[in-house]
Amino acid sequence: MLNIATRLKTSYNSNLLRGRILLGIFILTCALIIARVLLSPVIIYSANSWLEKQAIDSSIESIEISLFSGDVSLIDVQGSKGGKPLFNIGRVDVHWQWTPLSEKIVEITGISLDTLNVSVEKYTNKIIVGGVHVPLEQAISIAENKQTPETEKEDSPWGVSLGKIKLANLDVCYLEHTAVFEQSSADNKYVDYCLKLEELNWNGVIGYATDEALLAADDLPLTSTGDVLLKALKLTDNKLQKRLLEIQTASLEAVVIAGLNNLHIENLNIQALSALHRDDAQHEDTINFNNLNLSDIKLDNLNALKVDAIFVDSPNLYLVKQNENQWEYQQWLPSPATEAKSDSAPFKVNINAISVTKADLCYLENQTLLNYCLALDDLNWTGAINFASELSAKGGLDLSKLNISNNAIDRSLLSLESLAVDNLEVAELNKISLDKFTIQNLSALQRSAQHDDATLAFKALIIDDVKYFNESAVINNISLSGLASTVSKNKSGDWEHDKWQSKTTTDDATNTAANETTNTAANETTNTAANETTNTAANETTNTAANETTNTAVKDSDSKPSKPFKISLNTLTIKTENKLSFIDNSTTPPIDLGLEQLSLELKDLHSSKPKTDSPFKLSAKSSRHATIDIHGSVRPFDEKVSFVANGDLKGFDLRAITPSTTKAIGHIVKSGQLNAKLALLAKDGVLDSNMALSLYQFHIEPTSKEAGAELDAKVGIPLNQTLVLLRDKDDSIHLDIPITGDINKPDFDPTQAILKATTKAATVALITFYTPYGLIYAGGSILFDLATALNFDPLLSEAGNSKLTADHKKQLENLTKLLTEKPQVRLTLCGATNQADFLMLYPKPKNQKPVSKEVKPANKEEKPVAIKPNKMQNEALNKLATARQVNSKNYLIEKAKIAHDRLILCEPDISVEERALSGVEINI
């Protein structure tokens, strides 16, 4: 050892410079070794001491530092206060390089962090990080001191380069109050979030102030190239005790950043996202999806976003409107949203393709009980969508298996198999065109639990060549095929589709009563005082402001008057083999009417040419084999609508309306078939149309005597007798039903029109074949009571005589004309007697009491003495009355050749009253 020391001394003395260098290196090495050995314990001791001053119990397992390789590791750092954990850091590794420091670049090749549990609390006067209190004024001062004044900025700033980053098992909570620490409470919490993250990996390079071109361009000198992978992220709102956001995995590929003005991501993928948790087992999240993928994302100048393609798998959205001004999602907002004011350029978006699969979007409105969900299998948009100040698009849309359901009544509002839009072009919102619009297999307003039971359905709707511009639409062709519909009333008489109307949660009965009570009291108390005070003040303040506002609005509206919507359609075609049904379940049995094999063609429908005729043809077949054909033309857009059309209805089975007639008039249609010739005409808005009805084998009967009498009293005529008058030899009835009046308010009530036509026709029949008493017919005017006219003039006989006179025979010959022309008419012949007949047969009846000769007061009338025939006298009178009706019948049979079964004799009317009939009463 002594020899070694002697040699070193000799060498040092012989070469003094070299010796000094070697000695310096030796001393430095020893110092570094000592510093390395002491650095970790010193740092640990200093950190624990500082935390102890903060009343925090802490422990640091170790700090590993490699000065030569540039590696620093912090292992197992924990802190607690009063036994409550404040922070926990499992392991932190930082890898950095020495050599780039010469170029003023701090290069960190990698950072890894495993297990971090910490909370951050912010108040208006301080920030607490992991239990360490930092006054807010001090934190601001430190941040300001770190900033270099403009005059002292270096020409070449230090740069930072960061390589791989790996974070694992993070549990970080952030709490913010809008009050000082000493006055904080649950009421002034602004946000209270906790974030849990299983893993985050960045594989690439992030640089700041390392790109000379960005530094020269005065742009944010931030650059990056790399990929990001995130696993199991969960963000919780502790105020609501609900999940704010949860993501299973998320990845960003090829993230390239070159300053603020250039960002590009090759691919963004998010798996299993859910957000805004709800207390609902069926809809646990406000929004969630299985997969979201965006490819080729570019952001330029922070206001121009381009996305090549968007794909979303199984998106679910559940929006709830609590009341008129509040939505459920607003509970997640830390403060009311304010409208951002900016003078920057509008944000621009460009998307080339969108694909959505298995979507489920729901909307609930608590006040109106609206509860709808939209579900679809696939939506694909191919083309370009651009949005700046306005929307524009060019491309095609395909959509399959869409269904909109009403959860409140568990029915489908609308479902369709597919929807396609070909070559859609949108240039702003007032200029749209498309080549073809197609819907396949649509059904709407589901009626029952059966999915194929729809109010409206069709097989295909095709619209060709559509152009919309400036409140004007031009369509080449609309074609609808396979149309089917079922419109029905339920047993209470309400329309089945009324269940689709939204209902409010407010009780209607309560509202009605409350409104009546409130209005009565409030009007009496409020109107008197309020009108006097309000009118004076309100008129002065309101009129001034309102006039200014109104005048401005009026000027604007005057300068830009609204234009009426214009439409032009070359061809409309509707064809179907399916049934169009009307069902009324309020009748017994239910009414079931329908049309089949419907065909409608309409051409040249142009609102810009209101004087142009639009020809149309309509044909259909009823479910009971009736047919209808109508053709003509119409001017629907004329100032006063005009149309002319002719048509035929053939073979309509009237038994189908029996449930309706039973309910309405208490009569059953036993048989009957209807034909009609339609002459429909409207000129300059005035109707002058006619329906010529022909009824064959039409027979009705009342459900009861009471129902028959009630109808006769209601219409003023004995209906069945009137129908007998109207029947021709072939048992047919022909009526002309005029339809007149203003087309907007036509004077047409089917029931009244039919009754008027029936009355008129019966009147004409009576005038033609017989002249009843009380009838005046002149110059086409008819003035008499039809109900009375149905009882013909009786055959008046001489007292005690039953033989037919010449006058009797003339009357019977007039009746013969009616009976001959109206084979369905049957006459009832009723013989009758009166007092004159009795006195003729019995001039001095033994049982007649003499008239009293007692003088009576002048103010009292003399009452005639009642005649009371005995049994023998009654038999004689009955024989006389019977002979009178039999003689009349025999004459009609023998002389007029009327069938005997059409002449019905009745029980004779035996009377000894002075004003009673003496002869034969004749009626239908």
CORVENSUL-V503174 format. One record per pair of residues at least 12 apart in sequence whose C-alpha atoms are under 6 Angstrom apart, sorted by sequence separation. I is the first residue (numbers start at 0). J is the second residue. D is the distance in whole Angstrom. If there is no record, write none. Layout:
i = (I | I)
j = (J | J)
d = (D | D)
//
This chain:
i = (76 | 95 | 117 | 176 | 208 | 233 | 253 | 274 | 295 | 360 | 382 | 402 | 422 | 443 | 463 | 580 | 581 | 602 | 617 | 631 | 61 | 75 | 94 | 95 | 176 | 207 | 232 | 252 | 273 | 294 | 360 | 381 | 401 | 421 | 442 | 463 | 580 | 601 | 616 | 631 | 677 | 794 | 60 | 75 | 94 | 175 | 207 | 232 | 252 | 273 | 294 | 359 | 381 | 401 | 421 | 442 | 462 | 579 | 601 | 616 | 630 | 654 | 676 | 60 | 74 | 75 | 94 | 175 | 206 | 231 | 251 | 272 | 293 | 359 | 380 | 400 | 420 | 441 | 462 | 579 | 600 | 615 | 630 | 676 | 59 | 74 | 93 | 174 | 206 | 231 | 251 | 272 | 293 | 358 | 380 | 400 | 420 | 441 | 461 | 578 | 600 | 615 | 629 | 654 | 675 | 59 | 73 | 93 | 174 | 205 | 230 | 231 | 250 | 271 | 292 | 358 | 379 | 399 | 400 | 419 | 440 | 461 | 578 | 599 | 614 | 615 | 629 | 675 | 771 | 58 | 73 | 92 | 173 | 205 | 230 | 250 | 271 | 292 | 357 | 379 | 399 | 419 | 440 | 460 | 577 | 599 | 614 | 628 | 653 | 674 | 58 | 72 | 92 | 173 | 204 | 229 | 249 | 270 | 271 | 291 | 357 | 378 | 398 | 418 | 439 | 440 | 460 | 576 | 598 | 613 | 628 | 653 | 674 | 57 | 72 | 91 | 172 | 204 | 229 | 249 | 270 | 291 | 356 | 378 | 398 | 418 | 439 | 459 | 576 | 598 | 612 | 613 | 627 | 652 | 673 | 736 | 771 | 57 | 71 | 91 | 172 | 203 | 228 | 248 | 269 | 290 | 356 | 377 | 397 | 417 | 438 | 459 | 575 | 597 | 612 | 627 | 651 | 673 | 771 | 56 | 71 | 90 | 171 | 203 | 228 | 248 | 269 | 290 | 355 | 377 | 397 | 417 | 438 | 458 | 575 | 597 | 612 | 626 | 650 | 651 | 672 | 39 | 56 | 70 | 90 | 171 | 202 | 227 | 247 | 268 | 289 | 355 | 376 | 396 | 416 | 437 | 458 | 574 | 596 | 626 | 650 | 672 | 55 | 70 | 89 | 170 | 202 | 227 | 247 | 268 | 289 | 354 | 376 | 396 | 416 | 437 | 457 | 574 | 595 | 596 | 625 | 650 | 671 | 55 | 69 | 89 | 170 | 201 | 226 | 246 | 267 | 288 | 354 | 375 | 395 | 415 | 436 | 457 | 573 | 595 | 625 | 649 | 671 | 69 | 88 | 169 | 201 | 226 | 246 | 267 | 288 | 353 | 375 | 395 | 415 | 436 | 456 | 457 | 573 | 594 | 595 | 625 | 648 | 671 | 69 | 88 | 169 | 200 | 226 | 245 | 266 | 287 | 353 | 374 | 395 | 414 | 435 | 456 | 572 | 594 | 609 | 648 | 670 | 880 | 87 | 168 | 200 | 225 | 226 | 245 | 266 | 287 | 352 | 374 | 394 | 395 | 414 | 435 | 455 | 572 | 593 | 594 | 609 | 647 | 670 | 87 | 168 | 199 | 225 | 244 | 265 | 266 | 286 | 352 | 373 | 394 | 413 | 434 | 435 | 455 | 571 | 593 | 647 | 669 | 86 | 167 | 199 | 224 | 244 | 265 | 286 | 352 | 373 | 393 | 413 | 434 | 454 | 571 | 606 | 646 | 647 | 669 | 86 | 167 | 198 | 224 | 243 | 264 | 285 | 351 | 372 | 393 | 412 | 433 | 454 | 570 | 646 | 668 | 166 | 198 | 223 | 243 | 264 | 285 | 351 | 372 | 392 | 412 | 433 | 454 | 570 | 645 | 667 | 166 | 197 | 223 | 263 | 350 | 371 | 392 | 432 | 569 | 645 | 667 | 165 | 197 | 222 | 242 | 263 | 350 | 371 | 391 | 411 | 432 | 569 | 666 | 696 | 165 | 196 | 222 | 241 | 262 | 349 | 370 | 371 | 391 | 410 | 431 | 644 | 666 | 884 | 164 | 196 | 262 | 349 | 370 | 391 | 431 | 568 | 643 | 665 | 666 | 695 | 725 | 164 | 195 | 221 | 348 | 370 | 390 | 430 | 567 | 643 | 665 | 694 | 798 | 799 | 163 | 195 | 220 | 261 | 348 | 389 | 430 | 567 | 642 | 694 | 798 | 163 | 194 | 219 | 260 | 347 | 429 | 642 | 693 | 163 | 194 | 218 | 219 | 260 | 347 | 429 | 566 | 641 | 693 | 799 | 162 | 193 | 346 | 565 | 641 | 665 | 692 | 162 | 193 | 641 | 692 | 86 | 161 | 192 | 303 | 305 | 307 | 308 | 310 | 312 | 313 | 315 | 317 | 319 | 640 | 641 | 691 | 85 | 161 | 192 | 302 | 303 | 304 | 305 | 306 | 307 | 308 | 309 | 310 | 311 | 312 | 313 | 314 | 315 | 316 | 317 | 318 | 319 | 320 | 321 | 639 | 640 | 691 | 85 | 160 | 191 | 192 | 302 | 303 | 305 | 308 | 310 | 313 | 315 | 316 | 317 | 319 | 639 | 690 | 160 | 191 | 690 | 159 | 689 | 159 | 689 | 768 | 158 | 688 | 689 | 768 | 831 | 158 | 688 | 830 | 158 | 830 | 687 | 104 | 106 | 107 | 108 | 109 | 111 | 113 | 114 | 118 | 120 | 686 | 830 | 103 | 104 | 105 | 106 | 107 | 108 | 109 | 110 | 111 | 112 | 113 | 114 | 115 | 116 | 117 | 118 | 119 | 120 | 121 | 122 | 686 | 830 | 104 | 109 | 111 | 114 | 115 | 116 | 118 | 120 | 123 | 124 | 685 | 829 | 122 | 123 | 685 | 686 | 828 | 122 | 685 | 122 | 684 | 588 | 716 | 587 | 586 | 825 | 826 | 827 | 828 | 829 | 831 | 825 | 827 | 830 | 831 | 832 | 833 | 834 | 829 | 831 | 832 | 833 | 834 | 833 | 834 | 801 | 801 | 833 | 833 | 833 | 831 | 832 | 831 | 831 | 830 | 831 | 830 | 829 | 829 | 828 | 471 | 473 | 475 | 476 | 480 | 482 | 492 | 728 | 828 | 470 | 471 | 472 | 473 | 474 | 475 | 476 | 477 | 478 | 479 | 480 | 481 | 483 | 485 | 487 | 490 | 491 | 727 | 728 | 827 | 471 | 476 | 478 | 480 | 483 | 484 | 485 | 486 | 487 | 488 | 489 | 490 | 827 | 483 | 484 | 485 | 487 | 488 | 489 | 826 | 826 | 825 | 723 | 723 | 796 | 795 | 796 | 795 | 794 | 794 | 793 | 793 | 793 | 791 | 791 | 790 | 367 | 367 | 367 | 366 | 366 | 189)
j = (88 | 107 | 129 | 188 | 220 | 245 | 265 | 286 | 307 | 372 | 394 | 414 | 434 | 455 | 475 | 592 | 593 | 614 | 629 | 643 | 74 | 88 | 107 | 108 | 189 | 220 | 245 | 265 | 286 | 307 | 373 | 394 | 414 | 434 | 455 | 476 | 593 | 614 | 629 | 644 | 690 | 807 | 74 | 89 | 108 | 189 | 221 | 246 | 266 | 287 | 308 | 373 | 395 | 415 | 435 | 456 | 476 | 593 | 615 | 630 | 644 | 668 | 690 | 75 | 89 | 90 | 109 | 190 | 221 | 246 | 266 | 287 | 308 | 374 | 395 | 415 | 435 | 456 | 477 | 594 | 615 | 630 | 645 | 691 | 75 | 90 | 109 | 190 | 222 | 247 | 267 | 288 | 309 | 374 | 396 | 416 | 436 | 457 | 477 | 594 | 616 | 631 | 645 | 670 | 691 | 76 | 90 | 110 | 191 | 222 | 247 | 248 | 267 | 288 | 309 | 375 | 396 | 416 | 417 | 436 | 457 | 478 | 595 | 616 | 631 | 632 | 646 | 692 | 788 | 76 | 91 | 110 | 191 | 223 | 248 | 268 | 289 | 310 | 375 | 397 | 417 | 437 | 458 | 478 | 595 | 617 | 632 | 646 | 671 | 692 | 77 | 91 | 111 | 192 | 223 | 248 | 268 | 289 | 290 | 310 | 376 | 397 | 417 | 437 | 458 | 459 | 479 | 595 | 617 | 632 | 647 | 672 | 693 | 77 | 92 | 111 | 192 | 224 | 249 | 269 | 290 | 311 | 376 | 398 | 418 | 438 | 459 | 479 | 596 | 618 | 632 | 633 | 647 | 672 | 693 | 756 | 791 | 78 | 92 | 112 | 193 | 224 | 249 | 269 | 290 | 311 | 377 | 398 | 418 | 438 | 459 | 480 | 596 | 618 | 633 | 648 | 672 | 694 | 792 | 78 | 93 | 112 | 193 | 225 | 250 | 270 | 291 | 312 | 377 | 399 | 419 | 439 | 460 | 480 | 597 | 619 | 634 | 648 | 672 | 673 | 694 | 62 | 79 | 93 | 113 | 194 | 225 | 250 | 270 | 291 | 312 | 378 | 399 | 419 | 439 | 460 | 481 | 597 | 619 | 649 | 673 | 695 | 79 | 94 | 113 | 194 | 226 | 251 | 271 | 292 | 313 | 378 | 400 | 420 | 440 | 461 | 481 | 598 | 619 | 620 | 649 | 674 | 695 | 80 | 94 | 114 | 195 | 226 | 251 | 271 | 292 | 313 | 379 | 400 | 420 | 440 | 461 | 482 | 598 | 620 | 650 | 674 | 696 | 95 | 114 | 195 | 227 | 252 | 272 | 293 | 314 | 379 | 401 | 421 | 441 | 462 | 482 | 483 | 599 | 620 | 621 | 651 | 674 | 697 | 96 | 115 | 196 | 227 | 253 | 272 | 293 | 314 | 380 | 401 | 422 | 441 | 462 | 483 | 599 | 621 | 636 | 675 | 697 | 907 | 115 | 196 | 228 | 253 | 254 | 273 | 294 | 315 | 380 | 402 | 422 | 423 | 442 | 463 | 483 | 600 | 621 | 622 | 637 | 675 | 698 | 116 | 197 | 228 | 254 | 273 | 294 | 295 | 315 | 381 | 402 | 423 | 442 | 463 | 464 | 484 | 600 | 622 | 676 | 698 | 116 | 197 | 229 | 254 | 274 | 295 | 316 | 382 | 403 | 423 | 443 | 464 | 484 | 601 | 636 | 676 | 677 | 699 | 117 | 198 | 229 | 255 | 274 | 295 | 316 | 382 | 403 | 424 | 443 | 464 | 485 | 601 | 677 | 699 | 198 | 230 | 255 | 275 | 296 | 317 | 383 | 404 | 424 | 444 | 465 | 486 | 602 | 677 | 699 | 199 | 230 | 256 | 296 | 383 | 404 | 425 | 465 | 602 | 678 | 700 | 199 | 231 | 256 | 276 | 297 | 384 | 405 | 425 | 445 | 466 | 603 | 700 | 730 | 200 | 231 | 257 | 276 | 297 | 384 | 405 | 406 | 426 | 445 | 466 | 679 | 701 | 919 | 200 | 232 | 298 | 385 | 406 | 427 | 467 | 604 | 679 | 701 | 702 | 731 | 761 | 201 | 232 | 258 | 385 | 407 | 427 | 467 | 604 | 680 | 702 | 731 | 835 | 836 | 201 | 233 | 258 | 299 | 386 | 427 | 468 | 605 | 680 | 732 | 836 | 202 | 233 | 258 | 299 | 386 | 468 | 681 | 732 | 203 | 234 | 258 | 259 | 300 | 387 | 469 | 606 | 681 | 733 | 839 | 203 | 234 | 387 | 606 | 682 | 706 | 733 | 204 | 235 | 683 | 734 | 129 | 204 | 235 | 346 | 348 | 350 | 351 | 353 | 355 | 356 | 358 | 360 | 362 | 683 | 684 | 734 | 129 | 205 | 236 | 346 | 347 | 348 | 349 | 350 | 351 | 352 | 353 | 354 | 355 | 356 | 357 | 358 | 359 | 360 | 361 | 362 | 363 | 364 | 365 | 683 | 684 | 735 | 130 | 205 | 236 | 237 | 347 | 348 | 350 | 353 | 355 | 358 | 360 | 361 | 362 | 364 | 684 | 735 | 206 | 237 | 736 | 206 | 736 | 207 | 737 | 816 | 207 | 737 | 738 | 817 | 880 | 208 | 738 | 880 | 209 | 881 | 739 | 157 | 159 | 160 | 161 | 162 | 164 | 166 | 167 | 171 | 173 | 739 | 883 | 157 | 158 | 159 | 160 | 161 | 162 | 163 | 164 | 165 | 166 | 167 | 168 | 169 | 170 | 171 | 172 | 173 | 174 | 175 | 176 | 740 | 884 | 159 | 164 | 166 | 169 | 170 | 171 | 173 | 175 | 178 | 179 | 740 | 884 | 178 | 179 | 741 | 742 | 884 | 179 | 742 | 180 | 742 | 658 | 786 | 658 | 658 | 901 | 902 | 903 | 904 | 905 | 907 | 902 | 904 | 907 | 908 | 909 | 910 | 911 | 907 | 909 | 910 | 911 | 912 | 912 | 913 | 882 | 883 | 915 | 916 | 917 | 916 | 917 | 917 | 918 | 918 | 919 | 919 | 919 | 920 | 920 | 564 | 566 | 568 | 569 | 573 | 575 | 585 | 821 | 921 | 564 | 565 | 566 | 567 | 568 | 569 | 570 | 571 | 572 | 573 | 574 | 575 | 577 | 579 | 581 | 584 | 585 | 821 | 822 | 921 | 566 | 571 | 573 | 575 | 578 | 579 | 580 | 581 | 582 | 583 | 584 | 585 | 922 | 579 | 580 | 581 | 583 | 584 | 585 | 922 | 923 | 923 | 823 | 824 | 917 | 917 | 918 | 918 | 918 | 919 | 919 | 920 | 921 | 921 | 922 | 922 | 501 | 502 | 503 | 503 | 504 | 333)
d = (5 | 4 | 5 | 4 | 5 | 4 | 5 | 5 | 5 | 5 | 4 | 4 | 6 | 5 | 6 | 6 | 6 | 6 | 5 | 6 | 5 | 6 | 6 | 5 | 5 | 6 | 6 | 6 | 6 | 6 | 5 | 6 | 5 | 6 | 6 | 5 | 4 | 6 | 6 | 4 | 5 | 6 | 6 | 4 | 5 | 5 | 5 | 5 | 5 | 4 | 5 | 6 | 5 | 5 | 5 | 4 | 6 | 5 | 4 | 4 | 5 | 5 | 6 | 5 | 6 | 6 | 5 | 5 | 6 | 6 | 6 | 5 | 6 | 4 | 6 | 6 | 6 | 5 | 5 | 5 | 5 | 6 | 6 | 5 | 6 | 4 | 6 | 6 | 5 | 5 | 5 | 6 | 5 | 5 | 5 | 4 | 5 | 5 | 6 | 6 | 5 | 6 | 6 | 6 | 5 | 5 | 6 | 5 | 4 | 6 | 6 | 6 | 6 | 6 | 6 | 5 | 6 | 5 | 6 | 6 | 6 | 5 | 5 | 6 | 6 | 6 | 4 | 5 | 6 | 6 | 5 | 6 | 6 | 4 | 4 | 5 | 4 | 5 | 6 | 5 | 4 | 5 | 4 | 6 | 6 | 5 | 4 | 5 | 5 | 6 | 5 | 5 | 5 | 5 | 6 | 5 | 6 | 6 | 6 | 6 | 4 | 6 | 5 | 6 | 6 | 6 | 5 | 6 | 6 | 5 | 5 | 5 | 5 | 5 | 4 | 6 | 6 | 6 | 5 | 4 | 5 | 5 | 5 | 4 | 5 | 5 | 5 | 6 | 4 | 5 | 6 | 5 | 6 | 5 | 6 | 6 | 5 | 4 | 6 | 4 | 4 | 6 | 6 | 6 | 6 | 6 | 4 | 6 | 6 | 6 | 6 | 5 | 5 | 6 | 6 | 4 | 5 | 5 | 6 | 6 | 5 | 6 | 6 | 4 | 4 | 5 | 5 | 5 | 6 | 5 | 5 | 5 | 5 | 6 | 5 | 4 | 5 | 6 | 6 | 5 | 6 | 5 | 5 | 6 | 5 | 5 | 5 | 5 | 6 | 6 | 6 | 5 | 6 | 6 | 6 | 6 | 5 | 6 | 5 | 5 | 6 | 5 | 6 | 5 | 5 | 6 | 5 | 5 | 5 | 4 | 6 | 6 | 6 | 5 | 5 | 5 | 5 | 5 | 6 | 6 | 6 | 6 | 6 | 5 | 6 | 5 | 5 | 6 | 6 | 6 | 6 | 5 | 5 | 5 | 5 | 5 | 6 | 4 | 6 | 5 | 4 | 4 | 5 | 5 | 6 | 5 | 5 | 5 | 4 | 5 | 4 | 6 | 4 | 5 | 4 | 5 | 6 | 6 | 5 | 6 | 6 | 5 | 5 | 4 | 6 | 5 | 5 | 6 | 5 | 6 | 6 | 6 | 5 | 6 | 5 | 6 | 6 | 5 | 6 | 4 | 5 | 5 | 5 | 6 | 6 | 6 | 5 | 5 | 6 | 5 | 4 | 5 | 5 | 5 | 5 | 6 | 5 | 5 | 6 | 5 | 6 | 6 | 4 | 6 | 5 | 5 | 5 | 6 | 5 | 6 | 6 | 6 | 5 | 5 | 6 | 5 | 6 | 6 | 6 | 4 | 6 | 5 | 5 | 5 | 5 | 5 | 4 | 5 | 4 | 4 | 5 | 6 | 4 | 5 | 4 | 5 | 5 | 5 | 5 | 6 | 6 | 5 | 4 | 4 | 6 | 5 | 5 | 6 | 6 | 5 | 6 | 4 | 5 | 6 | 5 | 6 | 5 | 4 | 6 | 5 | 5 | 5 | 5 | 5 | 4 | 5 | 6 | 5 | 5 | 6 | 5 | 5 | 5 | 5 | 6 | 5 | 6 | 6 | 5 | 5 | 5 | 5 | 5 | 5 | 6 | 5 | 5 | 5 | 5 | 5 | 5 | 5 | 5 | 4 | 5 | 5 | 6 | 5 | 6 | 5 | 6 | 6 | 6 | 6 | 6 | 5 | 6 | 6 | 5 | 4 | 6 | 6 | 5 | 5 | 5 | 5 | 5 | 5 | 5 | 6 | 6 | 5 | 4 | 6 | 5 | 6 | 5 | 6 | 6 | 5 | 6 | 6 | 5 | 6 | 6 | 6 | 5 | 5 | 5 | 5 | 5 | 5 | 6 | 5 | 4 | 6 | 5 | 5 | 5 | 6 | 5 | 5 | 5 | 5 | 5 | 6 | 6 | 5 | 6 | 6 | 4 | 4 | 5 | 6 | 5 | 4 | 6 | 6 | 6 | 6 | 6 | 5 | 5 | 6 | 4 | 5 | 5 | 5 | 5 | 6 | 6 | 6 | 6 | 6 | 6 | 6 | 6 | 6 | 6 | 6 | 6 | 6 | 6 | 6 | 5 | 5 | 5 | 5 | 5 | 5 | 5 | 5 | 5 | 4 | 5 | 5 | 5 | 5 | 4 | 5 | 5 | 4 | 5 | 5 | 5 | 5 | 5 | 5 | 5 | 4 | 6 | 6 | 6 | 6 | 6 | 6 | 6 | 6 | 6 | 5 | 5 | 6 | 6 | 6 | 5 | 6 | 4 | 5 | 5 | 6 | 6 | 5 | 4 | 6 | 5 | 6 | 6 | 5 | 5 | 5 | 5 | 4 | 5 | 6 | 5 | 6 | 6 | 6 | 6 | 5 | 6 | 6 | 6 | 6 | 6 | 5 | 6 | 5 | 4 | 5 | 5 | 5 | 4 | 4 | 5 | 5 | 5 | 5 | 5 | 5 | 5 | 5 | 5 | 5 | 5 | 5 | 5 | 5 | 5 | 5 | 6 | 6 | 6 | 6 | 6 | 6 | 6 | 6 | 5 | 6 | 6 | 6 | 5 | 5 | 6 | 6 | 5 | 6 | 6 | 5 | 6 | 5 | 6 | 5 | 5 | 5 | 5 | 5 | 5 | 6 | 6 | 6 | 5 | 5 | 5 | 5 | 4 | 6 | 6 | 5 | 4 | 5 | 5 | 5 | 6 | 5 | 5 | 6 | 5 | 6 | 5 | 5 | 5 | 6 | 6 | 4 | 5 | 5 | 6 | 6 | 6 | 6 | 6 | 6 | 5 | 5 | 6 | 5 | 5 | 5 | 5 | 5 | 5 | 5 | 5 | 5 | 5 | 5 | 5 | 4 | 5 | 6 | 6 | 5 | 6 | 6 | 5 | 6 | 6 | 6 | 6 | 5 | 5 | 5 | 5 | 5 | 4 | 5 | 5 | 4 | 5 | 5 | 6 | 6 | 6 | 6 | 6 | 6 | 5 | 6 | 6 | 6 | 6 | 6 | 5 | 5 | 5 | 5 | 6 | 5 | 6 | 6 | 6 | 5 | 6 | 5 | 4 | 6 | 6 | 6)
//
